[in-house]
Amino acid sequence: MFSVTVRDHMMVAHSLSGDVFGPAQQLHGATYIVDATFRARELDENGIVVDIGRASEALHELIGHLTYRNLDEVAELAGINTTTERLCQFLGERLAASARTGALGGTTLAAVAVTLRESHVAWATFEVDL
């Protein structure tokens, strides 16, 4: 399996619902390093998994819509408890949709994974098979 990963970051504010989150139930900030990994069993006819430039632009545009925003007020996230895991899913599904249209280049994609790193000791990943 081949993979290509592109990286960006985003700073957001949000609150989490549920007693399990303790003080994080209150509005707080989070800074995430965002890795988007594209996987293919074989390289396409150009010898690539995806076009790195297109993948970087797609990730930047996607997280740009969330950066410096209160996620509690983002319409697309209404009703979602914006845990790190759910944010991975939200981003992963949207990148997978772009990949399926061919917008990222590469024609042999098998999966897209998004990892959000909250710190140097904690992160979450969501992977979508294509």
C-alpha positions in Angstrom: 0.0 0.0 0.0 1.3 3.5 -0.9 0.4 6.6 1.0 0.8 10.3 0.7 0.2 12.7 3.6 -0.3 16.4 3.6 -0.4 18.5 6.7 -2.0 21.8 7.9 -3.3 23.2 11.1 -6.4 24.9 12.5 -7.4 26.8 15.6 -11.0 26.5 16.8 -13.2 27.2 19.7 -15.9 24.8 20.9 -17.7 23.2 23.8 -18.4 19.5 24.4 -21.7 18.1 25.7 -21.6 15.5 28.4 -20.4 15.2 32.0 -17.5 13.0 30.8 -15.9 16.2 29.4 -15.7 18.0 32.7 -14.4 21.6 32.2 -14.3 21.0 28.4 -18.1 21.4 28.5 -17.4 25.1 28.7 -16.3 27.1 25.6 -12.5 26.5 25.1 -9.9 26.7 22.3 -8.2 23.9 20.5 -5.3 23.9 18.1 -5.0 20.9 15.9 -2.3 19.6 13.5 -4.3 18.1 10.7 -2.8 15.2 8.6 -4.7 13.9 5.6 -3.4 10.6 4.3 -4.3 9.2 1.0 -3.8 5.4 0.3 -3.6 3.4 -2.9 -2.7 -0.2 -3.5 -1.0 0.9 -6.8 0.2 4.1 -8.3 -1.7 5.6 -11.1 -0.4 5.9 -14.7 1.5 9.1 -13.6 3.2 7.2 -10.8 1.3 9.1 -8.0 -1.2 8.4 -5.2 -2.7 11.9 -5.4 -1.5 15.3 -6.7 0.2 16.7 -3.5 -0.6 20.2 -4.5 -4.3 19.5 -5.1 -4.5 17.5 -1.9 -2.8 20.3 0.1 -5.2 22.9 -1.4 -8.3 20.8 -0.7 -7.3 20.3 3.0 -6.4 23.9 3.4 -9.7 25.0 2.0 -11.7 22.6 4.1 -10.2 23.5 7.4 -10.1 27.2 6.4 -13.9 27.1 6.7 -13.4 26.1 10.4 -10.3 28.0 11.5 -10.8 30.8 14.0 -14.5 29.9 14.4 -16.6 28.7 17.2 -17.6 25.2 16.0 -20.8 25.4 18.1 -22.0 28.0 15.6 -21.0 26.2 12.3 -24.2 25.1 10.5 -22.6 21.9 9.1 -21.7 20.8 12.6 -25.1 21.5 14.2 -26.1 18.6 16.5 -22.6 17.1 16.4 -20.5 16.9 19.6 -17.3 18.1 18.1 -14.9 15.7 19.7 -11.6 15.1 18.1 -12.9 11.8 16.7 -16.0 13.4 15.2 -14.0 16.2 13.6 -11.8 13.6 12.0 -14.9 12.0 10.6 -16.3 15.3 9.4 -13.1 16.2 7.6 -12.4 12.7 6.3 -15.8 12.2 4.7 -15.4 15.5 2.9 -12.0 14.8 1.6 -13.2 11.3 0.5 -16.0 13.0 -1.4 -13.4 15.2 -3.2 -11.2 12.2 -3.9 -14.1 10.2 -5.4 -14.7 13.0 -8.0 -11.1 12.9 -9.1 -10.5 16.4 -7.9 -7.3 15.4 -6.1 -5.7 13.6 -9.0 -4.7 10.0 -8.7 -7.0 7.3 -10.0 -6.3 4.4 -7.8 -7.2 5.6 -4.3 -8.3 3.0 -1.8 -8.7 5.1 1.4 -8.5 8.5 3.0 -7.5 9.0 6.6 -7.6 12.2 8.7 -5.6 12.5 11.9 -6.1 15.4 14.3 -3.3 15.9 16.8 -4.4 17.7 19.9 -0.9 17.6 21.4 2.4 15.7 21.1 0.8 12.9 23.2 -2.8 12.7 22.0 -4.4 12.3 18.6 -7.3 10.6 16.8 -7.8 9.2 13.3 -10.7 8.4 11.1 -10.3 6.4 7.9 -12.7 6.1 4.9 -12.4 3.3 2.4 -13.0 4.4 -1.2 
